[in-house]
Amino acid sequence: MKTNQLLTLSVLVLAGLCSLLLSCTKEQPVKGFVMPKGDAERGQEVFVAFNCYRCHDVAGVELPQRDFEPPFVVTLGGEVLKVKDYGELLTAIVYPDHVISSKYRAKLMQAGKDPDQSPMPYFGDMMTVTELTDLTEFLHGQYTLMARDYYRGHYYYP
């Protein structure tokens, strides 16, 4: 076989293997999904009704007092370098094990928990689509893009 034919065959075999491996993952990315606009006020009610406040604070939002002190609290909202889009928030709610930050993993290990599994419960069988949409709308509205300053041709965050 000529070198070009071997190269082409190698690329095709590699592409086939990659396709096969990707089809074996548990995750199913959804392209083009569009959510209807939710109601942020009802979303805050969902946040409280599903006891999300027991392990999460929301920057600038007054929530009920916790009846216990969790090993650590994850704060949502506030000033951030990048505002989470609806897809990221939706994924975090319906698939909390999808991405666990290294900082959060360290906290899980300190608390004696599995660092590869979020302690957040699965709500897929309990939460309606409307509740999920409202909750996502509420959380999205709590993030503010951090303002950058400009100095000598460069942007920086104070």
C-alpha positions in Angstrom: 0.0 0.0 0.0 1.1 3.5 -0.7 1.8 5.9 2.2 -1.3 8.1 1.4 -3.5 5.1 1.4 -2.1 3.9 4.8 -2.6 7.4 6.2 -6.2 7.6 5.0 -6.9 4.1 6.3 -5.4 5.0 9.7 -7.4 8.2 9.9 -10.6 6.3 9.1 -9.9 3.6 11.7 -9.1 6.3 14.4 -12.3 8.2 13.6 -14.3 5.0 13.9 -12.7 4.2 17.2 -13.4 7.7 18.5 -17.0 7.5 17.4 -17.4 4.1 19.2 -15.8 5.4 22.4 -18.0 8.5 22.4 -21.1 6.5 22.0 -20.2 4.5 25.2 -20.4 7.5 27.5 -23.4 8.0 29.8 -23.7 11.7 28.8 -25.9 12.8 26.0 -25.1 16.4 25.0 -28.2 18.2 23.6 -27.6 20.7 20.9 -30.2 23.3 20.1 -32.3 22.8 23.2 -34.3 26.0 24.0 -36.0 26.6 27.3 -39.1 28.7 27.7 -38.8 31.8 29.9 -39.3 30.9 33.6 -40.7 32.9 36.5 -37.8 33.9 38.8 -40.2 34.5 41.8 -41.7 31.1 41.5 -38.1 29.8 41.0 -37.1 31.1 44.4 -40.2 29.3 45.9 -39.0 26.1 44.2 -35.5 26.6 45.7 -37.0 26.7 49.1 -39.6 24.0 48.6 -36.9 21.5 47.4 -34.7 22.5 50.4 -31.9 23.7 48.2 -31.2 26.4 50.8 -30.1 23.7 53.2 -26.7 23.4 51.3 -26.7 26.5 49.2 -26.6 30.2 49.9 -27.7 32.6 47.1 -25.7 35.9 47.1 -28.0 38.8 48.2 -31.1 36.6 48.7 -32.6 36.1 52.1 -33.5 32.4 52.6 -35.0 30.5 55.6 -32.7 29.4 58.4 -31.2 26.0 58.1 -32.3 23.4 60.7 -28.8 21.8 60.6 -25.3 22.9 59.7 -24.0 21.1 56.6 -20.3 20.2 56.4 -19.9 23.1 53.8 -22.2 25.5 52.0 -22.0 26.3 48.3 -22.8 29.9 47.5 -24.6 30.5 44.2 -24.9 33.8 42.4 -22.9 37.0 43.0 -20.2 38.7 41.0 -18.4 36.2 38.7 -15.9 36.4 35.8 -18.4 34.4 33.6 -22.1 34.2 34.1 -23.4 30.7 33.9 -25.8 30.2 31.0 -29.1 28.4 31.2 -27.6 25.2 29.9 -24.9 25.1 32.5 -27.4 25.8 35.3 -29.8 23.2 34.0 -27.0 20.6 33.7 -25.9 21.4 37.3 -29.4 20.8 38.6 -30.3 17.7 36.7 -26.9 16.1 36.6 -24.9 17.4 39.6 -22.1 14.8 39.1 -21.3 16.1 35.6 -18.7 18.6 36.7 -17.3 18.7 40.3 -14.6 21.4 40.8 -11.3 20.5 42.4 -12.1 22.9 45.2 -15.4 21.1 45.9 -13.7 17.7 45.6 -11.3 18.7 48.3 -14.1 19.7 50.6 -15.9 16.4 49.9 -12.7 14.5 50.8 -12.3 16.6 54.0 -15.9 15.7 54.9 -15.1 12.0 54.3 -17.4 11.8 51.2 -16.8 10.3 47.8 -15.1 13.1 45.8 -16.5 11.8 42.5 -20.1 12.0 43.6 -22.0 15.2 44.4 -24.0 14.9 47.7 -26.8 16.9 45.9 -29.8 14.6 45.4 -31.3 13.8 42.1 -34.6 15.7 41.5 -35.4 14.3 38.0 -38.3 12.2 39.4 -39.7 14.9 41.7 -39.4 18.2 39.9 -41.7 19.2 37.0 -40.3 20.9 33.9 -42.0 24.1 34.9 -40.4 24.0 38.3 -37.0 23.3 36.7 -37.5 26.2 34.2 -38.5 28.6 37.0 -35.6 27.5 39.2 -33.1 28.0 36.4 -34.5 31.5 35.7 -34.2 32.4 39.4 -30.6 31.2 39.6 -29.5 32.8 36.4 -30.7 36.2 37.6 -28.5 36.0 40.7 -25.2 36.2 38.8 -23.6 39.5 37.9 -20.7 39.8 35.5 -17.7 41.3 37.3 -16.7 44.6 35.9 -13.2 44.8 34.4 -10.9 47.8 34.6 -8.7 48.9 31.7 -5.1 50.0 32.4 -2.3 50.6 29.8 -3.9 48.5 27.1 -5.0 45.6 29.3 -8.2 44.5 31.1 -7.9 43.3 34.6 -10.2 42.5 37.5 -9.7 44.7 40.6 
